[in-house]
C-alpha cells in the first residue's frame, strides 16, 4: 500500500500531519481534525468492543443452533471467513491506494459488524453472514494502511503496537459487561447494545474520520488502472522468497500462529461447553489475557526504540518461546482443568 511521504509533527509518541497540509490541498477536507493514529484507535476499539459484548451470547446461540456439532460448525464458519479474507485483503488494499482509506474503512467496519443484529432475527442468517462477511472483514488491513499514512517510518512500529494494544484493551471489559447484562437482563439487550455501538462506530467513520491518503498520491481519476499485482494474494506469497529476512520472519509468524489459529477459534467455546466454565469465568480469562497483551504490546514497542538488530532478534525469539508456552498450557487444560480453573479464579479475583 502507498505510504504518505509528507513530514509530520510529533504529538506525544504519535506523528500527525501538519495543519497546513489541508490548505496546500494535499488532503481532502473530510472528518474532524487532522488524520491521526487516534482516529484508527477509536475505530478498532468500538468495533471489537461490540463483538466482545457478544462472547457469551454467541456461544449460547452456537450451542442451541448446532447441538452436538458446535466445534465442527464453528470451525467451518471461521474457516470460510478466513479464506475469503485472505483472498480479498490484497484487493481492498490495492483499491484503497486508488480511492483512499476512508471509503474502505467504512466498508470493512460495516461488513464486520453486519452480522450482529442478525443474531436476534435468525441464528442461521447470523452464521451465514459471518462467513460471507469475510470478503470485507479486513478492518485491520485498512487501519494499518491508515496508520502508515499518518506516521513517520521511525514511529510506525510503535503506532502498530498501539493498534494491537487497543484491540486487546477492547476485550478487557466487554465480555464481562456482556455476561453481566445477559445474566441481569436478557441476551437481546446485549445484542441491542452491541448493535448500537457498531452503529456508533460506522457513524464515527462517516462523520469524524478524515481521509489519510494525500490527494497527490492518488491517480487522477477513480477509473485509473489498478495494479493487480498488489491485489493477487498468491503473488505476494511468491515474492516472499526473494528476501531471506522477510522469508524467515514470515515463516516464524506462520509456524507460531499455525497451532493456535484453529484452537483460538474454538477455545472459548471449549471453556464454556466442555470445561463448564461460567460466563463470568470465561470473561475473566479474556480480561486477564487482554491486560497481559496490552502490557506486552506497550512495553515491547517502548523497547523497540532502544534495540539493535541483534537485540530485536533475541526479543523475537523470546516472544515465540512465550507464545509456544501459551499454546502448550492451553493444550494441557483438558488434563488439569480443575487446577487451572482454581488458578484462574485466584488470579482474576473471583475467590
ZIMO-V840738 format. One record per residue. N is the residue number from 1. RES is the residue in three letters. SS is DSSP state (2 for helix, 1 for strand, 0 for the rest). PSI is psi in radians with two decimals (none if undefined). Layout:
N | RES | SS | PSI
N | RES | SS | PSI
This chain:
1 | UNK | 0 | 2.64
2 | UNK | 0 | 2.60
3 | UNK | 0 | 2.28
4 | UNK | 0 | 2.49
5 | UNK | 0 | -0.02
6 | UNK | 0 | 2.53
7 | UNK | 0 | 2.63
8 | UNK | 1 | 2.90
9 | UNK | 1 | 2.72
10 | UNK | 1 | 2.32
11 | UNK | 1 | 1.75
12 | UNK | 0 | -2.13
13 | UNK | 0 | 0.12
14 | UNK | 1 | 2.42
15 | UNK | 1 | 2.28
16 | UNK | 1 | 2.69
17 | UNK | 1 | 2.48
18 | UNK | 0 | 2.59
19 | UNK | 2 | -0.55
20 | UNK | 2 | -0.06
21 | UNK | 2 | -0.60
22 | UNK | 0 | -0.64
23 | UNK | 0 | -0.53
24 | UNK | 0 | -0.12
25 | UNK | 0 | 0.33
26 | UNK | 0 | -0.47
27 | UNK | 0 | 2.55
28 | UNK | 0 | 2.54
29 | UNK | 0 | 1.31
30 | UNK | 0 | 2.71
31 | UNK | 0 | -2.94
32 | UNK | 0 | 2.31
33 | UNK | 0 | -3.04
34 | UNK | 0 | 2.65
35 | UNK | 0 | 2.32
36 | UNK | 0 | 2.97
37 | UNK | 2 | -0.53
38 | UNK | 2 | -0.58
39 | UNK | 2 | -0.77
40 | UNK | 2 | -0.67
41 | UNK | 2 | -0.72
42 | UNK | 2 | -0.72
43 | UNK | 2 | -0.84
44 | UNK | 2 | -0.75
45 | UNK | 2 | -0.85
46 | UNK | 2 | -0.72
47 | UNK | 2 | -0.87
48 | UNK | 2 | -0.32
49 | UNK | 2 | -0.73
50 | UNK | 2 | -0.70
51 | UNK | 2 | -0.57
52 | UNK | 2 | -0.61
53 | UNK | 2 | -0.49
54 | UNK | 0 | 0.15
55 | UNK | 2 | -0.90
56 | UNK | 2 | -0.82
57 | UNK | 2 | -0.64
58 | UNK | 2 | -0.77
59 | UNK | 2 | -0.69
60 | UNK | 2 | -0.79
61 | UNK | 2 | -0.68
62 | UNK | 2 | -0.72
63 | UNK | 2 | -0.65
64 | UNK | 2 | -0.55
65 | UNK | 2 | -0.64
66 | UNK | 0 | 1.15
67 | UNK | 0 | 2.22
68 | UNK | 0 | -0.22
69 | UNK | 0 | 0.46
70 | UNK | 2 | -0.82
71 | UNK | 2 | -0.68
72 | UNK | 2 | -0.87
73 | UNK | 2 | -0.67
74 | UNK | 2 | -0.72
75 | UNK | 2 | -0.71
76 | UNK | 2 | -0.77
77 | UNK | 2 | -0.85
78 | UNK | 2 | -0.57
79 | UNK | 2 | -0.79
80 | UNK | 2 | -0.75
81 | UNK | 2 | -0.75
82 | UNK | 2 | -0.71
83 | UNK | 2 | -0.78
84 | UNK | 2 | -0.68
85 | UNK | 2 | -0.69
86 | UNK | 2 | -0.71
87 | UNK | 2 | -0.57
88 | UNK | 2 | -0.43
89 | UNK | 2 | -0.82
90 | UNK | 2 | -0.64
91 | UNK | 2 | -0.77
92 | UNK | 2 | -0.67
93 | UNK | 2 | -0.75
94 | UNK | 2 | -0.69
95 | UNK | 2 | -0.63
96 | UNK | 2 | -0.42
97 | UNK | 2 | -0.43
98 | UNK | 2 | -0.79
99 | UNK | 2 | -0.05
100 | UNK | 0 | 2.86
101 | UNK | 0 | -0.64
102 | UNK | 2 | -0.81
103 | UNK | 2 | -0.61
104 | UNK | 2 | -0.40
105 | UNK | 2 | -0.79
106 | UNK | 2 | -0.74
107 | UNK | 2 | -0.85
108 | UNK | 2 | -0.71
109 | UNK | 2 | -0.73
110 | UNK | 2 | -0.79
111 | UNK | 2 | -0.61
112 | UNK | 2 | -0.66
113 | UNK | 2 | -0.16
114 | UNK | 2 | -0.64
115 | UNK | 0 | -0.32
116 | UNK | 0 | -0.95
117 | UNK | 0 | -0.34
118 | UNK | 2 | -0.27
119 | UNK | 2 | -0.56
120 | UNK | 2 | -0.70
121 | UNK | 2 | -0.93
122 | UNK | 0 | 2.04
123 | UNK | 2 | -0.64
124 | UNK | 2 | -0.78
125 | UNK | 2 | -0.58
126 | UNK | 2 | -0.90
127 | UNK | 2 | -0.60
128 | UNK | 2 | -0.70
129 | UNK | 2 | -0.60
130 | UNK | 2 | -0.78
131 | UNK | 2 | -0.84
132 | UNK | 2 | -0.59
133 | UNK | 2 | -0.22
134 | UNK | 2 | -0.38
135 | UNK | 2 | -0.66
136 | UNK | 0 | 0.07
137 | UNK | 0 | 1.12
138 | UNK | 0 | 0.83
139 | UNK | 2 | -0.68
140 | UNK | 2 | -0.67
141 | UNK | 2 | -0.80
142 | UNK | 2 | -0.65
143 | UNK | 2 | -0.75
144 | UNK | 2 | -0.63
145 | UNK | 2 | -0.70
146 | UNK | 2 | -0.79
147 | UNK | 2 | -0.70
148 | UNK | 2 | -0.57
149 | UNK | 2 | -0.55
150 | UNK | 2 | 0.17
151 | UNK | 0 | 2.75
152 | UNK | 0 | 2.87
153 | UNK | 0 | -0.60
154 | UNK | 0 | -0.61
155 | UNK | 0 | 0.11
156 | UNK | 2 | -0.70
157 | UNK | 2 | -0.75
158 | UNK | 2 | -0.67
159 | UNK | 2 | -0.71
160 | UNK | 2 | -0.67
161 | UNK | 2 | -0.65
162 | UNK | 2 | -0.65
163 | UNK | 2 | -0.82
164 | UNK | 2 | -0.68
165 | UNK | 2 | -0.65
166 | UNK | 2 | -0.69
167 | UNK | 2 | -0.81
168 | UNK | 2 | -0.69
169 | UNK | 2 | -0.57
170 | UNK | 2 | -0.37
171 | UNK | 2 | 0.07
172 | UNK | 2 | -0.79
173 | UNK | 2 | -0.41
174 | UNK | 2 | -0.77
175 | UNK | 2 | -0.70
176 | UNK | 2 | -0.72
177 | UNK | 2 | -0.74
178 | UNK | 2 | -0.73
179 | UNK | 2 | -0.70
180 | UNK | 2 | -0.84
181 | UNK | 2 | -0.61
182 | UNK | 2 | -0.66
183 | UNK | 2 | -0.69
184 | UNK | 2 | -0.62
185 | UNK | 0 | -1.94
186 | UNK | 0 | 2.83
187 | UNK | 2 | -0.46
188 | UNK | 2 | -0.65
189 | UNK | 2 | -0.71
190 | UNK | 2 | -0.77
191 | UNK | 2 | -0.69
192 | UNK | 2 | -0.72
193 | UNK | 2 | -0.74
194 | UNK | 2 | -0.68
195 | UNK | 2 | -0.72
196 | UNK | 2 | -0.72
197 | UNK | 2 | -0.66
198 | UNK | 2 | -0.73
199 | UNK | 2 | -0.64
200 | UNK | 2 | -0.68
201 | UNK | 2 | -0.77
202 | UNK | 2 | -0.74
203 | UNK | 2 | -0.70
204 | UNK | 2 | -0.73
205 | UNK | 2 | -0.75
206 | UNK | 2 | -0.74
207 | UNK | 2 | -0.71
208 | UNK | 0 | -0.52
209 | UNK | 0 | 2.11
210 | UNK | 0 | 2.75
211 | UNK | 0 | 2.35
212 | UNK | 0 | -0.38
213 | UNK | 0 | 2.05
214 | UNK | 0 | 2.52
215 | UNK | 2 | -0.64
216 | UNK | 2 | -0.32
217 | UNK | 2 | -0.01
218 | UNK | 0 | 2.73
219 | UNK | 0 | 2.84
220 | UNK | 0 | -0.60
221 | UNK | 0 | 2.81
222 | UNK | 0 | -0.36
223 | UNK | 0 | 0.18
224 | UNK | 0 | 2.71
225 | UNK | 0 | 2.39
226 | UNK | 0 | 2.43
227 | UNK | 0 | 1.76
228 | UNK | 2 | -0.28
229 | UNK | 2 | -0.65
230 | UNK | 2 | -0.45
231 | UNK | 2 | -0.11
232 | UNK | 0 | 1.93
233 | UNK | 2 | -0.56
234 | UNK | 2 | -0.47
235 | UNK | 2 | -0.67
236 | UNK | 2 | -0.67
237 | UNK | 2 | -0.64
238 | UNK | 2 | -0.51
239 | UNK | 2 | -0.23
240 | UNK | 2 | -0.69
241 | UNK | 0 | -0.17
242 | UNK | 0 | -0.33
243 | UNK | 0 | 2.05
244 | UNK | 2 | -0.70
245 | UNK | 2 | -0.78
246 | UNK | 2 | -0.70
247 | UNK | 2 | -0.81
248 | UNK | 2 | -0.70
249 | UNK | 2 | -0.74
250 | UNK | 2 | -0.70
251 | UNK | 2 | -0.65
252 | UNK | 2 | -0.82
253 | UNK | 2 | -0.76
254 | UNK | 2 | -0.85
255 | UNK | 2 | -0.51
256 | UNK | 2 | -0.56
257 | UNK | 2 | -0.30
258 | UNK | 2 | -0.87
259 | UNK | 2 | -0.35
260 | UNK | 2 | -0.35
261 | UNK | 2 | -0.90
262 | UNK | 2 | -0.67
263 | UNK | 2 | -0.71
264 | UNK | 2 | -0.60
265 | UNK | 2 | -0.41
266 | UNK | 2 | 0.14
267 | UNK | 2 | -0.82
268 | UNK | 2 | -0.52
269 | UNK | 2 | -0.70
270 | UNK | 2 | -0.76
271 | UNK | 2 | -0.72
272 | UNK | 2 | -0.79
273 | UNK | 2 | -0.59
274 | UNK | 0 | -0.81
275 | UNK | 0 | -0.09
276 | UNK | 0 | 0.59
277 | UNK | 0 | 2.51
278 | UNK | 0 | 2.86
279 | UNK | 2 | -0.65
280 | UNK | 2 | -0.65
281 | UNK | 2 | -0.71
282 | UNK | 2 | -0.75
283 | UNK | 2 | -0.67
284 | UNK | 2 | -0.63
285 | UNK | 2 | -0.81
286 | UNK | 2 | -0.72
287 | UNK | 2 | -0.75
288 | UNK | 2 | -0.81
289 | UNK | 2 | -0.59
290 | UNK | 2 | -0.74
291 | UNK | 2 | -0.79
292 | UNK | 2 | -0.68
293 | UNK | 2 | -0.72
294 | UNK | 2 | -0.81
295 | UNK | 2 | -0.75
296 | UNK | 2 | -0.74
297 | UNK | 2 | -0.79
298 | UNK | 2 | -0.81
299 | UNK | 2 | -0.64
300 | UNK | 2 | -0.73
301 | UNK | 2 | -0.53
302 | UNK | 2 | -0.65
303 | UNK | 2 | -0.39
304 | UNK | 2 | -0.53
305 | UNK | 0 | -0.30
306 | UNK | 0 | 0.19
307 | UNK | 0 | 2.44
308 | UNK | 0 | 3.09
309 | UNK | 2 | -0.73
310 | UNK | 2 | -0.72
311 | UNK | 2 | -0.60
312 | UNK | 2 | -0.69
313 | UNK | 2 | -0.71
314 | UNK | 2 | -0.71
315 | UNK | 2 | -0.71
316 | UNK | 2 | -0.75
317 | UNK | 2 | -0.75
318 | UNK | 2 | -0.68
319 | UNK | 2 | -0.72
320 | UNK | 2 | -0.71
321 | UNK | 2 | -0.78
322 | UNK | 2 | -0.71
323 | UNK | 2 | -0.78
324 | UNK | 2 | -0.70
325 | UNK | 2 | -0.69
326 | UNK | 2 | -0.75
327 | UNK | 2 | -0.77
328 | UNK | 2 | -0.66
329 | UNK | 2 | -0.76
330 | UNK | 2 | -0.60
331 | UNK | 2 | -0.49
332 | UNK | 2 | -0.01
333 | UNK | 2 | -0.70
334 | UNK | 2 | -0.46
335 | UNK | 0 | -0.27
336 | UNK | 0 | 0.76
337 | UNK | 2 | -0.68
338 | UNK | 2 | -0.70
339 | UNK | 2 | -0.77
340 | UNK | 2 | -0.74
341 | UNK | 2 | -0.71
342 | UNK | 2 | -0.76
343 | UNK | 2 | -0.77
344 | UNK | 2 | -0.67
345 | UNK | 2 | -0.76
346 | UNK | 2 | -0.78
347 | UNK | 2 | -0.66
348 | UNK | 2 | -0.15
349 | UNK | 0 | 0.37
350 | UNK | 0 | 0.12
351 | UNK | 0 | none
